[in-house]
Each structure stands twice: as structure tokens, then as C-alpha cells.
Amino acid sequence: MKLKVLDLFSGIGGFSLGLESTGYFKTNSFCEIEDHCIKVLNKNFKGVNIFNDITNLNLMPNDYDVFTGGFPCQDISIAGKNKGIDGEKSGLWKEYKRLIKQGKPKYAIIENVFALLGRGLEIILQDLAEIGYDATWTLYDTRYFGKPQRRRRVYIIAVRDGIPADSDIFEVGLRDLPTSKPMLESFNKGFRWDFKEGEGDKHTFTFVTRQRSNEFKETGLSSTLAKRDYKSYVDLVLQNGIIRRVMPEERMLLQGFPSDWLSDCGLTKKEKFTCNGMSVPVVKYIGELIRKFDIKQSSPIGSSFFSDGKYRFLDDNEKKSYFKDGGCEYESIFSVDCLKSKEDYVNLIEG
């Protein structure tokens, strides 16, 4: 049974696309107020219910398992009005909080800009605790998820039934391993563009980014995509000796959407530029983390691992396994090693 999702502040559906790609989530409803975004949702998620105004939305408990939402960042963003989480736009966090309290989802995922760290994160965590939710947070940058865009975002996972003290939902501990730092340094070097080395390449391509001095500097990494790019762009593209702007289809690819995500939606060019959405690969990764946590928290006593859609128990010699169904035990037809190679495998034994 897939977890039912209510996608708030839906935009063009980045949260839903990322979560559904894990195979563990299914979006049952959206909530989006902008007409051009609704057109994109209707085209790519046919038949899914769309609520219009979050301030008029009311829910019954347990209708949905997961809430998602990146509430407006205009008052929090460094490029915005700096009014913080109590501003007119970003203050819609209070509506998100109200719906979490009202709908009591098992999980809530909250996203916002890097500046949230000093302009509202503490308030959000306090608000979640006030309504009975444990929460953990981290910072992810899109460039480390297979897309050449520098996009740092804060992600919060709130859990209704509590987070055990020994849990590391975001697997932050893996980043502290001795091997992590040299790997990161090597990866970052891959974005540095050497024009001398690239001479003669018929497919040269780089981003040319506007600096604070208002000059442009060549780099192998896109700046953070923003709605304002239509009238005040940050990046130019140098491709085969020709300088141009980053096109809407390319902006979709930089976010992890299919290039035709906005096609046949009847959008103007300006509307296409405002569709900057979530980074789909980042959301997919978070969905996988929640999947693993959810499976572990729901595991029957004595189970050793989850694979091929079932909780598995090891027999005495640990070479074979069995599963339980309707009070009966059935021997698995696959070997333990085979089951551990399945895509949905989750180890349930610590150590």
C-alpha cells in the first residue's frame, strides 16, 4: 500500500514527481493557486484533485499519510523583502502548520531557501513540537544530486509518531566519514571549466554567471534558478561560441524534470520562466530515506530485513528466509543473497 500524499504549494509538481518515482508514494491531491501551474499539474497528473486556496482548505484526520510543501520564500529569501517567516507570503507557513495539526499525517516534508536557517527554522521546529511532531532537518545542494545547479535548500521531515533517539533519517553520519571530504573535493573540481583544455571540442558548453561586480565569470555550474530570471537573468550559456540565455526546457532539466514537462500547457514564455519548482532528484532521495525509515518503524518483531515487498525472517542457519502471511509461515523461494540485491531491500538488524 503506497503512502497517500497531499502536495501543498504544489507549483508544477516537483515534490510529487520525485516521491512517486520511488514507487512508495502516490499523490491524491494538490493545492495550488497559480493558474499556469495548475495547467501543468492537469497535464502531467491527469485526474488528480487540485485544491485552490490553502487558506480555505480543511481536512479530516488521517485522510493523507504525507504532506509536502515548500511554502513561499519571498519574505525569507536574501533576494526578497527580509520580513522573515511572519511576512505576508512566507507567513503561509502558519496555514501549513494548521493543516498538519488538523490532518495528522504520518509525515510532513517542508522545504525552503538556505536563508531559513537564520530566518525561521527555529520557529518551525518549535511549531512542530507544539503540535506533537518530532522533526529533523538538513541542507541539500542540487549539484550533488546529478544536476549542475547550485541550489541549496533546507529540508525538514516531521514525524507524527516520534523519531527514535538512535535514528538518523537524513543519514548525516555518512557525511562525517573520513572518505567523504576527499570525495567531495574531487567532485567539486569536476565543475571547473578550463577553456584552454577545451579548445577544439565541438560540443563545448558552460555557464557564464553574473558576479556581484556585475561582470560575468565562466563556470561549469548553473546559479540557483529563480522566478525573476525572466527579467533579470543571472546565467548566460556559452555553447559552440554562441552566447544565449538558459531556455525553459533546459531549466526543467536542471531541476530534474523531463524537458517536455511544460509542453502543450498553453503557457506564455514568461510563465515558463517562473516554473522553477523543486529539484526532483533531491526529493526522490528524501523519499527513499522516508521509505527506509517507515519500513523500519513498521517492522514486525524478529524480522531481519525487508525485500520484494515483504518482511523477511531468517531461519536458524541464516541461509534461507521465510515470511509470514495470515498467521502462516512461508519459505522464500529466493536465496537471502538474491533478496538482498532487490531494489527495495532494507536491513532491519543494527550493525
SULQUIQUI-V245300 format. One record per helix or strand of 2 or more residues. SS is the DSSP state (H for helix, E for strand). FROM is the first residue (numbers start at 1). TO is the last residue. Records with the same first field share a line. If there is no record, write none. Layout:
SS->FROM-TO ; FROM-TO
This chain:
E->3-8 ; 25-31 ; 49-51 ; 66-69 ; 107-113 ; 134-141 ; 152-159 ; 205-210 ; 216-219 ; 235-239 ; 242-245 ; 305-307 ; 310-314 ; 321-325 ; 328-331 ; 346-347
H->14-20 ; 35-44 ; 54-56 ; 84-86 ; 90-103 ; 114-117 ; 121-130 ; 142-145 ; 172-176 ; 178-189 ; 227-230 ; 248-255 ; 269-273 ; 280-297 ; 336-340
